[in-house]
Amino acid sequence: MKTVEEHFHSVRLTTDRCQGCVSCTKRCPTEAIRIRGGKAQIISLRCIDCGECIRHCPCRAKAALTDDLADLKNFQYNIALPAPSLYGHFSADIPVDAILSGLINLGFDDVFEVAQGAEIVTLAIRDYLKRPDIIRPAISSACPAVVRLIQVKFPELIDHLVPFDAPVEVAARIARAEAAKALGIEADKIGVWFITPCPAKMTAVRRPLGSEKSNITGAIAINKIFNDLLKVVTADNQLVKSKASWVGVGWAVSGGETSAIDAENMLAVNDIQNVIDVLEQVALGKLKEVDYIEVLACAGGCIGGALTAENRHVIEFNMKKRIKKKKSLDPTAGRLPRETYTDFELGSAGRRAIEPIPALRLDEDIAKAMSKIEIMDKTLKTLPGLDCGSCGSPNCKALAEDIAQGLANKTDCVFILRKRTRDLAFAMVDLAVKLPPPLDKDHNDDY
């Protein structure tokens, strides 16, 4: 397993491709991007790797760093962890067994479905919500982009997060342990690879949430292997059998998690801006009548991840058909109480507290921070308030903050610059009128 990399981010900027437009600055939910010197710059501490900039960059200057199939050679035995959203890339006529078998054909030795991990987490959440002492509304911790959003923008809501690992971490822990025991292989010689729909999952591998180390070896983007997988997936190739029910598979689509938990007073929210709006209400003390909130950064849920390879609506169509079919074959799946799930499976025993990320702090020194707030307030009153982004900051408030931090100037605002240029031009005309006339014609020609 790889060690923690404190400043790792999957989302990367290719400077040569960047044209200095403001599409990414306007879309970033944590205002982590600025345009300086005609190029985008990512503020590492604020980035949550949600992939919004990847999705909306017209120049494709933003991309996600993920692992490759070539990395499998570094391990004695390799296990694929397919995200349920991968199934939606194929017609519902193609069995999940065929998709899992296709992963074996790509070079993996075994497959363990993330949907199985989702089923275990589902049971744990059901029990958790029965406790009278928990802070409500409880908030899902399954989406790493949302968890980092809360760390950066809503640290007061950290205690609302359910204290369980994401389904992929649970699946990875079980898959590695079972393989090591069955094959007699040392755990660190087993590669466990998540087939991921989003860059935030890759970041969570290198910078784990709530644990010292991730159980996942690496993450491989769906869009990186999909074309190769498509070539080896056929309906008659079903060497691997799916063990996951509709309960776990449904987590890929917004509302699937709450449907699996099957409790009252639950809210499902998807798309990062909608998530922010709801979290703001929770932070204000609202929504107390809600017991649980499912929050997913991508539109539609994981099926809308920035690293998927098909149109989100097509994936959703295929997923809903699959879920409906699974329900018809086994309508009671996941509804009957499981005898037990262990702390080992959930990772509860070694789980650490999730800490706030002080990305929005103006200064560690309170006096200096207060002084900068005053500068921001005064500066903001002089700005046009149009939030056009032409200055390279996402809005006027962000520009005022950048000015207070010494990272920008008022003249970065094109409206202020235009006004100052116009005023300077008028002043030069006035000065020219006041200048004494030339002494003679020859002298005049020198001007």
C-alpha positions in Angstrom: 0.0 0.0 0.0 1.2 3.5 -0.8 2.0 6.0 2.0 0.1 9.1 2.6 1.0 12.1 0.4 -0.2 15.1 2.3 -0.4 17.5 -0.7 -1.4 15.1 -3.5 -4.2 16.0 -5.9 -5.5 14.0 -8.7 -6.7 17.1 -10.6 -3.8 18.6 -12.6 -3.4 21.6 -14.8 -1.6 21.4 -18.1 -0.3 25.0 -18.3 0.5 24.9 -22.1 -3.1 24.2 -22.9 -4.6 26.9 -20.6 -5.8 29.9 -22.5 -6.6 31.9 -19.4 -10.4 31.8 -19.7 -12.5 32.0 -16.6 -14.6 28.8 -17.0 -12.8 26.9 -14.3 -12.8 29.8 -11.8 -16.5 30.3 -12.1 -17.3 26.5 -11.7 -15.0 25.7 -8.8 -17.2 25.2 -5.6 -14.4 26.2 -3.2 -12.9 29.1 -5.3 -9.7 27.2 -5.5 -8.7 28.5 -9.0 -7.3 31.9 -10.0 -6.1 33.3 -13.4 -2.7 35.0 -12.9 -0.4 35.9 -15.7 -2.8 34.6 -18.3 -2.8 31.0 -16.8 -4.9 29.2 -14.3 -3.5 28.5 -10.8 -4.9 25.9 -8.4 -4.8 26.7 -4.7 -3.9 23.3 -3.4 -5.3 23.6 0.1 -8.8 24.5 -1.3 -9.0 21.9 -4.0 -11.4 19.0 -3.2 -10.8 17.2 -6.5 -14.5 17.2 -7.5 -13.6 17.4 -11.2 -15.8 20.4 -12.0 -12.9 22.1 -13.7 -12.2 19.0 -15.8 -15.8 18.9 -16.9 -16.0 22.5 -17.9 -12.6 23.5 -19.3 -13.0 24.2 -23.0 -9.3 23.7 -23.6 -8.9 20.5 -21.7 -6.2 22.0 -19.6 -7.5 20.2 -16.6 -7.1 16.4 -16.2 -7.0 13.7 -13.6 -3.9 11.8 -12.7 -4.8 8.1 -12.1 -3.0 4.8 -12.2 -2.7 2.5 -15.3 -3.1 -1.2 -16.0 0.7 -1.3 -16.5 1.0 -0.8 -12.7 -0.4 -4.3 -12.1 3.0 -5.8 -12.9 4.3 -4.4 -9.6 2.2 -6.9 -7.6 2.0 -10.7 -7.3 -1.8 -10.7 -7.3 -4.2 -8.1 -8.5 -7.9 -7.5 -7.6 -10.2 -5.1 -9.4 -12.8 -3.2 -7.4 -15.4 -2.0 -10.0 -17.5 0.9 -9.1 -21.2 0.1 -9.6 -21.3 3.0 -12.1 -19.1 0.9 -14.4 -22.1 -1.4 -15.0 -24.1 1.4 -16.5 -21.6 1.8 -19.3 -23.1 -1.3 -20.8 -26.5 -2.2 -22.0 -28.6 -4.0 -19.3 -28.6 -7.0 -21.7 -25.0 -7.5 -20.9 -24.9 -9.3 -17.5 -22.7 -8.0 -14.7 -21.0 -11.3 -14.7 -19.7 -10.6 -18.2 -18.4 -7.2 -17.2 -16.6 -8.7 -14.2 -15.1 -11.4 -16.5 -14.0 -8.7 -18.9 -11.8 -7.2 -16.1 -10.2 -10.6 -15.7 -9.4 -10.5 -19.4 -7.7 -7.1 -19.0 -5.2 -8.6 -16.6 -6.7 -8.7 -13.1 -6.6 -12.0 -11.2 -9.8 -11.5 -9.3 -12.7 -9.1 -8.8 -14.5 -7.8 -5.7 -17.5 -5.6 -6.2 -17.6 -2.3 -4.5 -21.4 -2.8 -4.3 -20.7 -5.6 -1.7 -19.0 -3.0 0.4 -22.0 -0.7 0.0 -24.3 -3.4 1.3 -22.2 -3.7 4.5 -22.1 0.1 5.0 -25.9 0.1 4.4 -26.4 -2.2 7.3 -24.1 -0.2 9.6 -25.9 3.1 8.7 -29.3 1.5 9.5 -28.1 0.6 12.9 -26.4 4.0 13.4 -29.6 5.9 12.7 -31.4 3.9 15.4 -29.1 5.5 18.1 -30.7 8.4 20.0 -27.4 10.1 20.8 -26.2 10.9 17.2 -26.1 14.4 15.8 -28.9 14.9 13.2 -29.1 15.2 10.4 -26.4 12.5 9.9 -24.5 13.1 6.7 -23.2 10.4 4.3 -19.4 10.0 4.2 -19.3 8.0 1.0 -18.4 10.8 -1.4 -14.8 11.9 -0.8 -15.3 15.2 -2.6 -18.2 16.1 -0.3 -16.2 15.1 2.8 -13.3 17.4 1.7 -15.9 20.1 0.9 -17.1 19.9 4.5 -13.5 19.9 5.8 -12.8 23.1 3.8 -16.0 25.0 3.8 -18.2 23.6 6.5 -15.9 22.3 9.3 -18.7 22.8 11.8 -20.5 19.9 10.2 -17.8 17.3 10.5 -19.5 15.7 13.5 -22.6 15.1 11.4 -20.6 12.7 9.1 -21.4 9.0 9.7 -18.2 7.4 11.2 -17.8 4.7 8.6 -15.4 4.1 5.7 -16.7 4.6 2.2 -17.9 1.3 0.5 -14.8 1.1 -1.7 -12.5 1.1 1.4 -14.7 -1.6 3.0 -14.5 -3.7 -0.2 -10.8 -3.3 -0.5 -10.2 -4.3 3.1 -12.2 -7.5 2.7 -10.8 -8.3 -0.7 -7.2 -8.1 0.4 -7.7 -10.1 3.6 -9.6 -12.9 1.8 -7.0 -13.2 -0.9 -4.1 -13.2 1.5 -5.7 -15.9 3.6 -6.8 -18.1 0.7 -3.6 -17.8 -1.3 -1.1 -17.5 1.4 0.3 -14.3 -0.1 1.6 -11.4 2.0 -0.9 -8.5 2.0 1.5 -5.9 0.6 2.1 -8.1 -2.5 -1.6 -7.9 -3.4 -2.7 -5.0 -5.6 -6.2 -3.8 -5.0 -7.4 -1.4 -7.7 -10.5 0.8 -7.7 -12.0 1.3 -11.2 -13.1 4.9 -10.5 -15.6 7.3 -12.0 -14.1 10.4 -10.3 -10.7 12.0 -9.4 -11.6 12.5 -5.7 -11.4 8.7 -5.2 -7.8 8.8 -6.5 -7.0 11.5 -4.1 -8.6 9.6 -1.3 -6.2 6.7 -2.0 -3.1 8.9 -1.6 -4.7 11.1 1.1 -7.1 8.9 3.1 -10.1 10.2 4.9 -10.4 9.0 8.5 -7.6 6.5 8.4 -3.8 6.5 8.3 -3.6 4.4 5.1 -6.0 3.5 2.4 -6.8 -0.2 1.8 -6.7 0.6 -1.9 -3.5 0.3 -3.9 -4.5 2.7 -6.6 -7.4 4.0 -8.8 -7.8 3.5 -12.5 -10.1 5.8 -14.4 -13.1 4.2 -16.1 -12.5 6.3 -19.2 -8.9 5.1 -19.3 -9.8 1.4 -19.7 -13.3 1.5 -21.1 -12.4 1.1 -24.8 -10.2 -1.9 -24.0 -12.8 -3.4 -21.7 -15.5 -3.0 -24.4 -13.5 -5.2 -26.7 -13.4 -8.1 -24.2 -16.9 -8.0 -22.7 -19.3 -10.4 -24.4 -22.6 -11.9 -23.1 -21.2 -15.4 -23.4 -18.1 -14.7 -21.3 -19.3 -15.1 -17.7 -16.4 -16.8 -15.8 -17.0 -14.5 -12.7 -20.2 -14.4 -10.8 -21.6 -11.2 -9.3 -22.4 -11.4 -5.6 -23.9 -8.0 -5.1 -27.6 -7.3 -4.9 -29.6 -4.3 -6.1 -29.0 -2.7 -2.7 -25.3 -2.1 -3.3 -25.5 -1.6 -7.0 -28.0 1.2 -6.5 -25.5 3.4 -4.7 -24.2 4.5 -8.0 -27.3 6.6 -8.7 -28.5 9.5 -6.6 -31.1 8.3 -4.2 -29.8 4.7 -4.3 -28.1 5.0 -0.9 -31.2 6.3 0.9 -33.3 3.7 -0.9 -31.0 1.0 0.4 -31.1 2.3 4.0 -34.9 2.4 3.8 -35.6 4.7 6.7 -37.9 7.7 7.1 -36.9 11.4 6.9 -34.0 11.1 4.5 -32.9 13.5 1.8 -30.8 12.7 -1.3 -28.8 15.6 -2.9 -26.6 15.5 -6.0 -24.5 18.1 -7.9 -22.0 20.0 -5.9 -23.8 23.4 -5.9 -27.0 21.7 -4.7 -24.9 20.0 -2.0 -23.5 23.3 -0.9 -27.0 24.9 -0.7 -28.2 22.1 1.5 -25.1 22.1 3.7 -25.5 25.8 4.3 -29.0 25.1 5.6 -27.7 22.5 7.9 -25.0 24.8 9.1 -27.7 27.4 9.9 -29.5 24.9 12.1 -32.2 24.0 9.7 -33.3 20.6 8.5 -33.3 19.2 12.0 -36.3 17.1 11.1 -34.2 15.2 8.6 -32.4 12.1 10.0 -30.0 11.4 7.1 -28.7 13.2 4.1 -27.1 11.4 1.1 -24.8 13.9 -0.6 -23.0 13.3 -3.9 -20.8 15.8 -5.6 -21.6 14.8 -9.2 -24.8 15.4 -11.1 -26.9 12.3 -10.9 -24.5 10.7 -8.4 -21.4 8.6 -9.3 -22.8 7.9 -12.7 -22.0 11.6 -13.5 -18.3 11.4 -12.4 -15.8 13.3 -14.5 -13.9 10.1 -15.3 -16.9 8.1 -16.7 -16.8 7.3 -20.4 -20.5 7.6 -21.4 -23.2 10.2 -21.2 -24.6 10.4 -17.7 -28.2 10.0 -18.8 -27.3 6.9 -20.8 -25.6 5.4 -17.8 -28.5 6.3 -15.6 -30.9 4.6 -18.0 -28.9 1.4 -18.1 -28.4 1.5 -14.3 -32.1 1.8 -13.5 -32.9 -1.1 -15.9 -30.3 -3.2 -14.1 -31.6 -2.3 -10.6 -35.2 -3.0 -11.6 -34.2 -6.4 -13.1 -32.2 -7.3 -9.9 -35.1 -6.3 -7.7 -37.5 -8.5 -9.7 -35.2 -11.5 -9.3 -34.5 -11.0 -5.6 -36.9 -8.4 -4.1 -35.9 -9.2 -0.5 -32.2 -8.7 -1.0 -30.7 -6.5 1.7 -34.0 -6.2 3.5 -33.4 -9.1 5.9 -31.1 -8.2 8.8 -27.6 -9.6 8.6 -26.4 -11.5 11.6 -23.2 -9.5 12.0 -20.7 -7.1 10.4 -17.4 -6.6 12.1 -15.4 -3.6 13.1 -12.7 -5.0 10.8 -15.0 -4.9 7.8 -16.1 -1.3 8.5 -12.7 -0.1 9.6 -14.2 1.4 12.7 -11.5 0.1 15.1 -8.7 2.1 13.5 -10.7 5.1 12.3 -9.4 8.5 13.1 -11.3 11.8 13.5 -11.6 13.8 10.3 -10.0 17.2 10.8 -10.9 20.6 9.3 -8.8 22.0 6.6 -8.1 25.7 7.3 -8.1 26.7 3.7 -10.3 29.7 4.1 -8.5 31.2 7.0 -7.1 34.6 6.2 -4.3 34.4 8.8 -3.3 32.3 11.8 -2.8 35.6 13.7 -6.3 36.7 14.8 -5.3 40.4 14.8 -3.9 40.2 11.3 -7.0 38.3 10.1 -9.3 41.0 11.5 -7.2 43.6 9.7 -7.5 41.7 6.5 -11.3 41.5 6.9 -11.4 45.3 7.2 -9.4 45.7 4.0 -11.7 43.2 2.3 -14.8 45.1 3.3 -13.4 48.5 2.2 -12.1 47.1 -1.1 -15.4 45.3 -1.8 -17.3 48.6 -1.6 -15.1 50.0 -4.4 -15.5 47.0 -6.8 -18.4 46.9 -9.3 -20.0 43.8 -7.9 -20.6 42.2 -11.3 -18.7 39.0 -10.5 -17.5 38.8 -14.1 -14.3 37.0 -13.3 -12.3 39.0 -15.8 -9.8 39.9 -13.0 -8.8 36.2 -12.7 -10.7 35.7 -9.4 -14.0 34.0 -9.4 -16.0 37.0 -8.1 -15.6 40.5 -6.6 -15.5 39.1 -3.0 -12.7 36.7 -3.9 -10.8 39.6 -5.6 -11.1 41.6 -2.4 -9.7 38.7 -0.4 -6.8 38.3 -2.9 -6.1 42.0 -2.6 -6.1 41.8 1.3 -3.7 38.8 1.0 -1.4 40.8 -1.3 -2.0 38.5 -4.2 -3.8 40.9 -6.5 -4.4 44.6 -7.1 -7.4 46.8 -7.7 -6.3 47.4 -11.3 -6.8 43.7 -12.0 -10.5 44.7 -12.2 -11.0 45.7 -15.8 -13.6 48.2 -14.8 -11.4 50.0 -12.3 -8.5 49.8 -14.8 -10.6 51.3 -17.6 -11.8 54.1 -15.3 -8.2 54.9 -14.2 -7.0 54.8 -17.8 -9.8 57.2 -18.8 -9.1 59.5 -15.9 -5.4 59.5 -16.8 -6.2 60.3 -20.4 -8.3 63.3 -19.4 -5.6 64.5 -17.0 -3.0 64.3 -19.8 -5.3 66.4 -22.1 -5.7 69.0 -19.3 -2.0 69.0 -18.8 -1.3 69.5 -22.5 -3.6 72.5 -22.6 -1.7 74.1 -19.7 1.7 73.6 -21.3 3.3 76.8 -22.8 3.4 77.0 -26.6 6.6 76.1 -28.5 9.1 79.0 -29.0 9.4 78.6 -32.8 8.4 76.5 -35.7 11.7 74.5 -35.9 11.4 73.8 -32.2 7.8 72.7 -32.7 8.9 70.1 -35.2 10.9 68.5 -32.5 7.8 67.6 -30.5 
